[in-house]
Amino acid sequence: MIIFLVLGTLTIKAQTAPDAAADTTVYEYKDVQMTVKPQFPGGEEKVLDFLMCTLRYPAEARENNTQGKVVASFIVEKDGTLSFITIEKSVSKSLDDETLRILKRSPKWKPGMINGKPVRVFYGGLPVSFALATN
């Protein structure tokens, strides 16, 4: 069994809460104001290692030869936790559920920063590709 994982981003407009004092603004990943982008600890190579080590190909998907790319999005919070994890592009319930499971287990990311202060950042378009080996 081979599992391929690829990283990417999708730009979504920043969303601002009505009460600016609450500081719940969600910036987009490619926001030019951001001095530091959110990042998995150790960078892209380490997120791939984490996904490959954590991912378990669902038995139902294996039995039905279900393969494809699930695309997820989430918000990297000020403390580095992931919230509002959603599936943007579905393959099947079992592969979608597995993608959600591993993202919920993610260690804290390094948060995005603006002027030295952590900010909430929308990270969209994270593809997780599921492929079975052909022998």
C-alpha positions as CSV (number, residue, x, y, z in Angstrom):
1,M,0.0,0.0,0.0
2,I,1.4,3.4,-1.0
3,I,0.0,6.7,0.3
4,F,0.9,9.9,-1.4
5,L,0.5,13.2,0.4
6,V,0.8,16.7,-1.2
7,L,0.6,20.2,0.4
8,G,-1.0,23.2,-1.1
9,T,-2.9,26.4,-0.2
10,L,-6.0,28.1,-1.4
11,T,-6.5,31.8,-0.9
12,I,-9.7,32.8,0.9
13,K,-10.6,36.4,1.8
14,A,-9.9,37.5,5.4
15,Q,-12.9,37.5,7.7
16,T,-13.3,40.1,10.4
17,A,-15.6,39.8,13.4
18,P,-17.9,42.7,14.1
19,D,-16.2,43.4,17.4
20,A,-12.6,44.2,16.5
21,A,-11.6,44.4,20.2
22,A,-12.2,40.6,20.5
23,D,-9.4,40.2,17.9
24,T,-10.9,37.3,16.1
25,T,-9.8,38.3,12.6
26,V,-9.0,35.4,10.4
27,Y,-6.3,36.2,7.9
28,E,-5.7,34.4,4.7
29,Y,-2.5,32.3,4.3
30,K,-1.1,34.6,1.6
31,D,-1.9,37.8,3.4
32,V,0.9,40.3,2.7
33,Q,0.6,41.8,6.2
34,M,1.7,38.5,7.7
35,T,5.4,38.6,8.7
36,V,5.4,34.9,9.6
37,K,3.2,32.3,7.9
38,P,1.7,29.4,10.0
39,Q,3.9,26.3,9.7
40,F,3.8,22.7,10.9
41,P,6.7,22.2,13.4
42,G,9.7,21.3,11.2
43,G,8.1,22.5,8.0
44,E,6.6,20.9,5.0
45,E,8.8,17.8,5.2
46,K,7.8,17.1,8.7
47,V,4.0,17.5,8.0
48,L,4.4,14.9,5.3
49,D,6.2,12.6,7.8
50,F,3.4,13.2,10.3
51,L,0.6,12.4,7.8
52,M,2.3,9.3,6.5
53,C,3.0,7.9,10.0
54,T,-0.4,8.8,11.4
55,L,-2.6,7.9,8.4
56,R,-4.4,4.5,8.4
57,Y,-5.9,3.6,5.1
58,P,-9.5,2.7,6.1
59,A,-10.4,-1.0,5.6
60,E,-13.6,-0.2,3.8
61,A,-11.8,2.0,1.3
62,R,-9.1,-0.6,0.8
63,E,-11.7,-3.3,0.2
64,N,-13.6,-1.1,-2.3
65,N,-10.4,0.1,-4.0
66,T,-11.4,3.7,-3.1
67,Q,-8.6,6.1,-4.0
68,G,-8.4,9.8,-4.6
69,K,-7.5,13.2,-3.1
70,V,-9.4,14.6,-0.1
71,V,-8.9,18.4,0.2
72,A,-9.2,19.9,3.7
73,S,-9.1,23.4,5.2
74,F,-8.7,24.7,8.7
75,I,-7.8,27.7,10.9
76,V,-4.4,27.8,12.6
77,E,-5.3,29.5,15.9
78,K,-3.0,31.9,17.8
79,D,-1.8,29.1,20.0
80,G,-1.1,26.9,17.0
81,T,-4.0,24.5,17.4
82,L,-6.2,23.7,14.4
83,S,-9.9,24.5,14.4
84,F,-12.8,24.6,12.0
85,I,-11.3,21.6,10.2
86,T,-13.5,20.9,7.1
87,I,-13.5,18.9,4.0
88,E,-13.5,21.0,0.8
89,K,-13.4,18.1,-1.6
90,S,-14.7,14.7,-0.7
91,V,-13.7,11.3,-2.0
92,S,-15.7,9.0,0.3
93,K,-16.9,9.1,3.9
94,S,-14.2,6.8,5.1
95,L,-11.3,8.8,3.5
96,D,-12.8,12.1,4.6
97,D,-13.1,10.8,8.1
98,E,-9.5,9.6,8.1
99,T,-8.3,13.0,6.9
100,L,-10.3,14.7,9.7
101,R,-9.0,12.2,12.3
102,I,-5.3,12.9,11.4
103,L,-5.7,16.6,11.3
104,K,-7.4,16.6,14.7
105,R,-4.3,14.8,16.0
106,S,-1.9,17.3,14.6
107,P,0.6,18.8,17.0
108,K,0.4,22.5,17.4
109,W,1.6,24.5,14.5
110,K,3.8,27.7,14.7
111,P,1.1,30.4,14.4
112,G,1.1,33.1,11.8
113,M,2.4,36.5,13.1
114,I,1.8,40.1,12.3
115,N,4.1,42.6,14.0
116,G,5.3,40.0,16.4
117,K,1.8,39.0,17.5
118,P,0.2,35.7,16.7
119,V,-2.9,35.8,14.5
120,R,-5.6,33.4,13.3
121,V,-4.9,32.2,9.8
122,F,-7.2,30.3,7.4
123,Y,-5.2,27.5,5.7
124,G,-7.1,26.0,2.8
125,G,-6.6,23.6,0.0
126,L,-4.5,20.9,1.9
127,P,-4.7,17.8,-0.3
128,V,-4.3,14.4,1.2
129,S,-4.0,11.8,-1.6
130,F,-5.0,8.2,-0.9
131,A,-3.6,5.6,-3.4
132,L,-3.3,1.8,-3.1
133,A,-0.3,0.0,-4.5
134,T,-0.9,-2.0,-7.6
135,N,0.9,-5.4,-7.6
